[in-house]
Amino acid sequence: MQVLFFNTILFYIRLEKILRIHPGDNVVVALTDLDKDADVVVAGKALRLREAVPVKHKFTLEPMREGDTVFMYGVPVGKVVTDLSAGSLLTTENTRHVAAPYAIGLQNYTHEKPDVDRYLNRTFNGFHRKDGQVGTGNYWLFVPLVFCQNRNLKVLQEALETELGFRKENPYKLLVRDLADKFKGGEKEGHYETKKSPKLFPNIDGIKFLLHEGGCGGTRQDAQLLVDLLAGYIRHPNVAGATVLSLGCQHAQMTMLEEAIARHRQELGKPLLFFEQQKYPSEHAMLQDIIRDTFEGLKEANENSRKPAPLEKLTIGLECGGSDGFSGISANPLIGVIADRINALRGKSILSEFPELCGVEQDLIDRCERKETAEKFVRLMENYEARAQEVGSGFDMNPSPGNIRDGLITDAIKSAGAATKGGRSAVADVLDYGEYATREGLNLLCTPGNDVESTTGLAGAGANMILFSTGLGTPTGNPVCPVVKIASNSMLPEKINDIIDFDAGRLFSEGISQELLADELMELIIAVAGGEKQTCAQKLQQDDFIPWKRGISL
């Protein structure tokens, strides 16, 4: 059965209490709390609820026998393990995950591209790089090749960030200082405020430090994966230059990083500094050299300034985390509309989280432009699932307790909604973790469902902005890439307003059409890309960075 992704909602559903996503679905979503014995009408058919159905959860449209398949979004998302009457609540006790089978066929997919004429002459003010990429920011990176350089990075971070005006003094440090003064002097607690030195380099948005726990002690494959990821960060359009620290004897060697950068076959065109601790007589001597040389690199990076760039220079990462039962109805399909617009403008979009594509493989296979692309997608999916099963897990165990509480009771339900972030564009390429996006259009990137491992991979693949949907709330950010947090429901930004950038829940709460919400979101994207607005994660300096480690420790 062809999947009908729910990304064409142009009607008002503010007053609706229930939603049947696809005409072939045999379950219905509650858009508000529904009482036991409530009478509802679905597609002209009246039925009475057998039990209370919490908002975002699903109930059966018809009687179901043990073993019957549950359909949502037009695809199988589960099987019931007991007989259910019409109007019964789906739960983890009566429903199990099931995914549709898939096979590679002919690649002849077509779709109607959205009208983007109004955006053809729009620009954002970005940082132009010598390799043709355009950054939405301008950052200097400190990159350790191995975890035992983390302490040196922390020393450098303390020395550089505050003195050069990139970070305010820690307000909690000031509070502790104030309390200590009160304790010593017996005085009343005074007023404390954060101070920030003037920025010495106004065209540099920040200095970022990619602390991690890898580079040695694991498999050689994990070391290579890390190096490939770090090469992507160094190549990233938002990065002006980088300082690389090595111990010297670790698995992740400097030569491996140099080779990974060279494989990109593009002129790097930015300062790249290497330091190896085992070649220095002391740590102090190395840190002094690092600061002096990096300061010269910062002066060079500061010479670049924002200039107009077409929207085709945007590469949008597509992510969800802390998802709820509305994510696949409001925020994710809205992101899919944006992805289709960016792709139609000859930009790039990158859809990640392969465990959350389980059950929609056939649709994505059918959309691949080339057979080899479809084959790579299947190979990566099956290898990933096999590794999960080897340790007694599987994609079916992806939903978190928070997902389940809010109605995403099987991985296939979660996946069918999560995949709507990819819109309806053809699949231009499939990337493994650590690979870089080079083809315009929709790219699929193999990452875990873990939010930060996934956003880390998206930025490493070249995303210069990430659209991140959430229904439960998460503060996730990235060191070099702005993360725009999009709420699936209007209760979330009211409850946690310092981590949400956009309210897609107004589709329900205010009856605003998806098209108008997409227009608003496009304007926010352009403003963030041009440095006119900061995301909540940027304001909080939420610099999450966790590389995916596939292997075991040795």
N, C-alpha and C positions, 0 to 999 in steps of 0.2 A: 504493500500500500504506500502511495506517495505521501511523504511528510508534508504537512502544511504548517510551516513555521508561523508563529503568531506575531508577525512583524508588520502587519498591515492594518493595525487597529486605528481607524479613522473616525470611529463613531464614539458617542458618549456613553459611558457605562456607570456614571456616577450613582444612579438610583438602583442599579441592579444589585441583587443579593447573591446571585450565582452566575457561573460562567462555564459553558461547554466550549472548549477551545477549538475542537475539530469536529466536523459533522459525524465522523466515524468513531468518536470517543464514546465509551460506555460508562465513564465516570464524569463527575461534575465538580468544579471547584467552588467552595464557599467563599464569597467575597466579604462576608460578615459572619459573626457567630449566629448559628441557626439552632433553634430549640428542638428538642424531641417532639415528635408529632406535628411539626410545622409542615404546612402544605406548600409545595413549590411546583412550578410549571416549567418544564424543559422541552423545548421544541414542540410545544403544543400538548405535551403529555403531562398530566397531573400525577404527583406521587406524594406520599407522606413519609417523612423521615422517621426511621426506626429508632434513632438515638440522636443526641445532640451532636452537631458537627461544628468544631471550632473553626474560626476564620482561617483561611489558607489550606484547610484540609479538603479531602475528596470523599464523595459518597457515590454509591452505585446508582446508575440510571435504570437498571433492569435487574431481575433476579440472575444470580450467577451460581454455577455449580462448582464444586471442588475441581481445580485444574483448569478452569476457564481463564482466558487471557484478559488482562486489563489493558485498555487502550487509552492513551493520551497523546495529544499532538498528532494523532493518526498513526501512531506506532505502538507496538507492544512495550509496556513498561513494567509488567508484573504478572503473576498468576495468583489466584486466590487459593488458599489451602483448606477452605471450608465452604460450605454452602452459604450464600448471602442473599438476603432479600433485597429488593429494590429499596433505595433509601438508606442503605447501611454504610456506616463509616469505614473507610479503609484504614487499617492499622498495620503495624509490623507483626502483629499476632496473626492476622488473617490474610496477609499478602506477602509474597516473596518476589525478589528481583528476577526478571527475565529480560533478555535482550533479543532483538530480532536477528535472524541470520543474515549474512551478506555474501556477495560475490562480485568479482570484478567483471564488468561487461564493457560495452562500447562507450567511449567518452564523446558524447555528442550533446552535452548539456547546453542549454541556452536559457537566458533569463532577460527580462526587460530591465534595463538599467534606469535608475532614477534620473529625473530631470535636474541637472546641476548647473544650468546656464547662469543662474544668478551668482554662482560662486567662482565662475571662470576667471574673473578679474579681481577676485578678493585675494588679499595677501596677509601674511603675518610677518612681524619683524623678528628675523632669526639670525643666527650666526652662521655665515657661509663658510664651508670648509673647502680645502683644495681638491678633495675627491668628489665634489659635487653635492655632498650631503649638506643639509641645513639643520642646525641645532635650535631647539627651543630654550636652551640654556647654555651657559659657558662655565664649565667646572674644571678644576684641576684635580687629578686623581692621585692618591697614594695607593699602590697595589703591592701587597705582600704575596710572594710566591709560596710561602709556607707559614703555618700558624705561629712558629716561633719568632716571627717578626712582628707579631701583634703588639707586644709591649713597646717596641720602638715606634710603631705607628701611634700609640697612645701618647707617648712622650712628645712626638712631633705635633700631634693634634692639639695638645695643651699649649704648646709653644706658638703655633701658627694661627689658629682660628681666632682667638680673642684679640691677639696683638694686631692682626691685620684687619680686624673689624668684621669678620664673617660670623661671629656668634656672640650673643649677649652672655654676660656672666651668669652662671647657673643660679636661678632665683632661690633654689633650696639650699645652696651653699651659703647664700647671703642670709637666709633665715637662720641657719645653724650658727653663723657668725654672730647674728644679732642675739640669739638665745644665749650663746656663750658669753657675750659681753654683759648681758643682763645678769647671768649667774655670777660672774666675777665681780661685777660692780654693784650688784643689788639694785640696779636700775630697772625701770619699767621697760617692757618690750617696745622697741622703737619701730619707726617705719623703715622698710627696706625696699629698694627698687633695683631692677636690673639696669645695667649700663652697657652701652655698646660703643666701642671706639669707632670713629669715622673710617669707612672703607678706604684702604690705601689704593686698591685696584677696582675702580667703579664698574668696569666692564666684565669683571669676573663674579659669577653668582655664588661661588663657594669653593672651598677645598674639601674634598670628600675622601674618606678612608675606608677601604673595602676589607675590613677585618673578617677573617674566616677561620675555619678549623681544619683546612685541608692542606694539600701539597706534599704530604709525606705520611708514611705509616699505613696507607691503604693500598689499593691495587694501582698498577701503572695506568690502567684504563681510567681510573678516577682522576689521577694526576693529569692525564691528557685532556679529560673533559673539563677540568678546572682551568687549564691553560687556554683551551679554546674559548671558554666563557670570558676569561680575563682579556683575551685578545679582542673580543667583541666589544667589551667596555672601553678599551683603549681606542678602538676605531670609532666608537659611538659619536654621532654628530654633536652631542651635548658636551663632549670632552675636549678641552683645549690643549691638554698635555698631561703627562703622567710621570710619576716617580715610582720606579719598581724596586722593591727591596727583596733580597734573597739571602739565605744563610750560606748556601753553596753546595751542601751535600744532599739536599732533599730530592725527591722524585721529580718534582716540577721544576725543571731546570730552565735557566734563562734562554738557552738555545731553543728549547721547545716553544717558549713564548715568541721568540723572534721568528721561528718557522711558522707558527700559527698566524702571526700578523702578516707574514709574506704571502701566505695562501690566499689572503683576501684580494691579492693582485691589484691593489689600488695604492697610490701614493699616500702615505700616512699624513704627511704635511703638517705635523705638529711635534713639539718637543717631547722626547722620550728619554728619560734618564734611568740608568741602571746602577745599582749599588749592591755589592756582595760582601757580607759581613766578614766572612772568613779570609778575605784579602786585606782586611784592615788590622792595624795593631791594637785598636781598642774600639769599643762601641762609641765612645765619645768622639773619636776622630771621624768615624763614619757619619754620625749625626750632624756634625759641623759641616762636612762636605755636602750632605744632603740639603741642609737648609740654605747654604750659599748658592748651590747650583739651582735648586728649585726656585729661589727668589728671582734668579735671572729668567727662568722659564715663565714665571708669573708675569714678569714685565713684558715678555713677548706675547703671552696670551691676552694681556690687557689691551693690546693694540687692535684687537678685533672688536667690532661693535655691531649692534643689531641693524640689519638692513632688510627691506621688503623681500619676501619670497612667496612664490605661488603655493597654494594649498596642496599641490601634488608632492611637495617636499615633506608632507606629514606621513609618519609611519605610526599607526595607532595600534597599541597592544590592547587586547580584549580579554578581560579578566573578571571573575566573580569570586566572592568570598563571604562567608557568613550569610549564605543564601537562605531565603525563606520561600514560602509557597507562592509569593507574589513575584519573585525574581524572574521567573520564566514567563511572566505575563506582562510585566511593565518595564522594568529596567533592562533586562537582557534583550528583548526585542527592540527596544529603543536604541540600544547600542548597535544592534544589527542594522538598523536604518542608517545610522551614522557611518558604519563600516562600508555599506553599499555606496554611500555618497562619496566617501574618500576614495574608494576604489574607482568609481566612475570619473573622478578627477585625476586619475592616473597615480594616485598615492598608493600606500600599502596598508594593509591591516593584518594582524597576526592573532590567530585564535589558538589558545594554549589549553592546558589541562586535559590530557588524553584520557584519564580515567572518567572524565565527565563528558566524553563523547561516546560512551558505551551504550549501544542501542540505536544510535543514529549513523552508524558506519556506512550503511548503504546509501543514504542520501549524500554523504560527503564523497564517497567513492564515485557516485554518478556525476558529481559536480567537478571532478578532477579534469583538467584540460588535457592531460596526457596519461597514457596507461602506466608509464613508469612512476608517475606521481602517485597514482592510486595504489600501485604495488608497494611503494615505500611506506605509504600510510598504513596499509594492512600489516606490513612486516613490523613496523614500530609498535603498533597496537598489540599485536599478538605476542611479540617478544616481551613487552612490558607486562602484559597479563600473565604470561608464563612465569616471569620472575616473581611476581606477586604471589602466585599460587605455590611456588617453590618454598616460600616461607610461611605457608598456611593462611594466606590472605587472598585477596582478589578484588577486582573492581567493584563487586557487589557490596564490599565493606566500606566504600568511600563516604557515604553520608555520615555526617557528624551527629552527635546527640542534639545539637542545636538545629541542624537541618530537619531531623526527624520530628522534633517537637513542633516545628513550623510547617509540617505537611509534606516534606520531601522524604518519603518513607522507603523508596528504593533508589538505587543508583540510576536506573533507567529513567525514572521520573525526573530526577535531578538533571541528568544528561540531556534529555529532550528539551528542557527549558534552558539549560546552559548553552547549548549549541546555537540558540537563536541569536547569540551575540555575533555570530559570523554572518548574519544577514542571508542573502540569497545569491551572492556573487559566486562565480566559478572559482574553484581552487587552483591557484596559479602554481603553488609549490608546497612541498612538505619538508619540514626541517627537523633534524634531531637537535637535542639540547646542545647548545654551544655553537650551532650553525647560525649564519647571518642571513637575514632576508635581503634578497637582491631583486626579486621579481615583483613588479607592480601588481596590485590586486590582493586577493585573500591568500594568506599563507597559514598553514597548520604547523604549530610548533609542539613537539613532544616534551611536555613537562609534567610533573606531578600535579595533583589537585591541591597540594599545600600552597597556600596563598603566596608566601614569600619566596619559596623555591621557584614558583611559577613567574612572579613578577621579576625576580632576579634574572630568569631566563629570557623573558620578554625584552628587558632592557639590553641584555647581552646579544639579542638578535637584531638590535638596531631600532627598537621602538623609541621614538622621541616624545611620546605621550602615551599614557595608559588610561583607558576607561575601565573603571572597576565598579561593578554593581555589588550592592550588599543590602540584605534585608534585616540582618541582626545587628550590623555595625562592626566595623574593624578599622583600626587606625593605619593600616598598612601604607607605607610609602616606599620610595626608592632613592638611593643616593644621587642619581644623575637624571632621572626621568620623572617629570611631574605625573602624579597619579590623581585623576579626577574621580572622586568617590560619588557614586550615584545611588540614591536610596530607592528601593522598590516600593516603599510605602511611606506615607506622610507622617506616620507616628514617629519614625526613626529620627528625622532631623529635629523634631520637637524635643525628643528625649536626649539626643546626643548631638548638639548642634556644632560642636567644634571639630568634627571629623567628616562631615557630609558637605559636598559641594553642590549637589543638584538633587532635586526631589522629583523623581519619575513617578512617584505615587500619586501625583496630582491627576494622573489619568483616572483614578478612582475618586479621590477626595474632592476634586474640583471639576471633573468632567472635561479636562483639557485634552484635545485630541493628540494622538501620537505625532502627527505631522507638525503641530505647533510646538510640542515639547522638543522634537528633533531640531526645529529651527532655533529654539533657545539654546539647546546644548551646543549646536554648531558655533554660535556666537561666543559661548563660554570657552570652547576649545580654541578658537582663534585668539581670544584675549589671553588665555594662559600661554599659548604657543608664542605670542609676541611679548611676553613678560609684563603685560598690563595688569594681570591678576595672578595671585599665588593660590595654589590649592591649599586645603587645610593641612594636608600632610607636609607640604613645604613650610608652612608657617610653624608647624610643630617640630620641624627638622626631623621627621620620621624617616630615617635612612636605613630601611631594612634591606639586608643583603645576606642571603643564605644559598650558596651553591648546592645543587642537587648532587648527592653522593650515591651512586648506584651500587657500588661494590661493598665489600666487607673490609674491616680493619685487619691488617696482617702484622 
